[in-house]
Amino acid sequence: MQLYEQSLWNWMSVGDFNVGVTLVLDGLSLTMLSVVTGVGFLIHMYASWYMRGEEGYSRFFAYTNLFIASMVVLVLADNLLLMYLGWEGVGLCSYLLIGFYYKDPANGAAAMKAFIVTRGGRRVPGHCAVHSVPRAGYAEHP
């Protein structure tokens, strides 16, 4: 059951093939959106206290907000292309947040390791997106 659909713009149109940027809110995405924003709120509340006085305070919150925005795109995506964009954003922000204290070589190494390991996981949605287009048209959220 679809509660709400917001079409932001049509990204590409070739004949009958349309790729739009559309967000969908249904029961499952509403549940996951509540989890993402609820946990994100708690992280912001705790981090605003924990990170006060730190050198990269604003940089940390920029990375965290970008991470949460990517999760929201991932949860509300109507099609695999938009979902893949959200997935890549989550991967990039994970790398940035793990390596936040980059002056410590161990943190930089851990961030690079996480980036390399999750790269394989990020290939799966990309592979599905590329290989579903010729067979079933553009894969959209039902």
C-alpha positions in Angstrom: 0.0 0.0 0.0 1.5 3.3 -1.2 0.9 6.2 1.1 2.6 9.0 -0.8 4.7 9.4 -3.9 6.7 12.6 -4.8 8.2 12.9 -8.3 11.0 15.4 -8.1 12.1 15.4 -11.7 12.5 13.3 -14.8 16.2 12.6 -15.1 16.2 10.9 -18.5 13.6 10.0 -21.1 14.2 8.0 -24.3 11.1 7.0 -26.1 8.9 5.1 -23.6 11.9 4.6 -21.2 11.7 7.2 -18.4 14.1 7.4 -15.5 12.6 9.7 -12.8 13.8 10.8 -9.4 10.9 9.8 -7.3 10.5 9.2 -3.6 7.9 6.7 -2.3 6.5 6.5 1.2 4.8 3.3 2.1 4.5 1.2 5.3 8.0 -0.3 5.2 9.7 2.9 4.1 7.8 4.8 6.8 9.1 2.3 9.4 12.6 2.5 8.2 12.5 6.3 7.9 11.4 6.5 11.5 14.3 4.3 12.6 16.9 6.3 10.5 15.7 9.7 11.7 15.1 8.5 15.3 18.6 7.0 15.6 20.1 10.0 13.8 18.4 12.3 16.3 19.9 10.4 19.2 23.3 10.4 17.5 23.1 14.1 17.1 22.1 14.7 20.7 24.9 12.6 22.1 27.6 13.8 19.6 26.8 17.5 20.2 27.8 16.9 23.8 30.6 14.4 23.2 32.3 16.4 20.3 32.1 19.9 21.9 35.5 21.5 21.7 36.8 19.1 19.1 38.8 20.5 16.2 36.6 19.1 13.5 33.2 19.6 15.1 31.4 21.1 12.1 33.1 18.6 9.7 31.8 15.7 11.9 28.3 17.0 11.7 28.5 17.6 8.0 29.6 14.0 7.5 26.8 12.7 9.8 24.1 14.8 8.2 25.3 13.6 4.7 25.2 10.0 6.0 21.6 10.4 7.3 20.5 12.1 4.1 22.0 9.2 2.1 20.1 6.7 4.3 16.9 8.7 3.7 17.4 8.5 0.0 18.2 4.8 0.2 15.0 4.2 2.2 12.6 6.3 0.1 14.0 5.5 -3.3 11.5 4.5 -6.0 14.0 2.8 -8.3 17.3 1.0 -8.3 19.3 3.9 -9.6 18.3 6.3 -6.8 18.7 3.4 -4.3 22.2 2.9 -5.6 23.0 6.6 -5.2 21.9 6.4 -1.6 23.9 3.2 -1.1 27.1 4.9 -2.5 26.5 7.9 -0.3 26.2 5.7 2.8 29.5 4.0 1.8 31.3 7.3 1.3 30.1 8.7 4.6 31.1 5.5 6.4 34.6 6.0 5.1 34.7 9.6 6.1 33.3 9.0 9.6 35.6 6.0 10.3 38.6 8.0 9.3 37.4 11.2 11.1 40.5 11.3 13.3 42.7 11.0 10.3 45.9 12.1 12.1 46.1 8.7 13.7 47.4 6.2 11.1 45.3 3.4 12.5 42.1 5.3 11.9 43.1 6.1 8.3 43.9 2.4 7.7 40.6 1.3 9.2 38.7 3.7 7.0 40.5 2.5 3.9 39.9 -1.2 4.9 36.2 -0.5 5.4 36.0 1.3 2.1 37.7 -1.6 0.2 35.6 -4.3 2.0 32.3 -2.5 1.5 33.2 -1.8 -2.2 32.3 -5.4 -2.9 29.0 -5.1 -1.2 28.3 -1.9 -3.1 28.8 -3.7 -6.4 25.8 -6.0 -5.8 23.1 -3.3 -6.1 25.0 -1.8 -9.1 25.1 -5.1 -10.8 21.4 -5.6 -10.2 20.6 -2.2 -11.5 22.6 -2.7 -14.7 21.4 -6.2 -15.4 17.7 -5.6 -14.6 17.2 -2.8 -17.1 17.5 -4.8 -20.3 15.3 -7.7 -19.0 12.4 -6.0 -17.2 12.6 -2.3 -18.1 13.6 0.1 -15.5 13.2 -1.5 -12.1 10.9 0.6 -10.0 9.5 0.1 -6.5 6.2 -1.8 -6.8 
